[in-house]
Amino acid sequence: MVPVAYEYDGTCFWVGGGTTVLRTRKVRNVTAGRRRVALVVDDLPSFDPFVARGIRVYGVADGPLERTGMTGPGSFLRVVPTESWSWNLAGEPVGDDWFPATYRRHRPAGD
């Protein structure tokens, strides 16, 4: 597994950056035609109290595309989300109950 940078522009995710991303399995899979992808971004902002939050996104990827992102110029996959789940984005401490995931189906632009 190779960690990659990501950005969200309000419509799609941009995954990658730099030139080493071109050698990743992620890019090889997309260029071979396997364009359906999954992204998970999770975070543990605190251990005491324990706080966990994150998102899972299913989508369709294009690329790699050259662009300048937050990490500078490089190659990126553009991922248009089709479904997503998020949990505890408010960053509340985990207590006796776990926070349920929020599900969202995304519509293609223009629908």
N, C-alpha and C positions, 0 to 999 in steps of 0.2 A: 504494500500500500504506500502511495506517495501523497503526502499532504499537498494541497494546492490552495491558492488564494481564490477568493470568490468576491463578487460584488453583486448587488441587486439594484437595477435601475428603475424599479417600479413596474416593469413589464417582464423582464427576463433576468436570469442569473448569468453572469460571466464567470467562468471557471478556468483558472490557469494562470498565465503570466510567465514572463521570461521565455527562454528557449528550451529549457529542459523538459517542459510539459509535453513537447512533441514526442518524447520517448516513453511516455506513460501508457499504461494499458488503457486508461480512460480514452485517450485520443485515438489509439489504435482501434479500439472497439467502435468508436463513432465513425472513423474513416472507412471501416470495413462494412458499414451499413447498419450496425446495431445502435440506432439512434435513440431508443428508449432508455432513459437513465434514471437513476435515483441519487439524490443528494441528502446527506444528513449533516446538519450543523448543530453541535451541542456545546454546552457551556456549563461549567461548575464555578460560578462566581464566589461561592463561599462553602467551606466545609463545616464551619461552626458559626451559625446554624447551617445545616446542609441545605444548599439551594442548587437545584438542577433545572435546566431549561433547554429547549431546543426546537428545531423544526426538521421535518422530513418532507422532501419534495420529489414527486415523480414528474418527469417531463420529457420533452423531445429536444435533442441536441443537434446543433449545426456546427460545422467548423472542421478544423481550427481556423479562426479568423484573426488577422493582425489588427491590434488596436492598442491604444494607450489607456491603461486603467489606473487604479489607485496605486498599484505597485510599479507603474511605469509601462513602457512599451513591451509587447510580447504577443504570444499566441494564446488565444482563449477559445473555449467552447461556449457557444451561446445556448442556454437551456431555457426553453419556453415551458413554464410549469403547466401541468394538466391537473394535478391533485397535490394537496399539501396537508400536513398535520403539524400542529404546534402544541407545545405544552409549557406551561408556567412562564410565559414571556414576561409577566410582571415581576418575576424573580422572588416569589414568596418562599419562605422557609418551608421545607417539607415537614409535615406533622404526622398525625395519625392517618390522614387521608392523603392519597396521591392525587395530583391535579389531573383531571381528565384531558385527553388530547382534543383539540379543536380541529375538525375536518373542514376542508374547503375544496370544492371542485372549481377549477379555473376555466374560464371561457376563452376561446381564441379571440384575438383582437378583431374588432369589427362585428362581433356577435352581439 
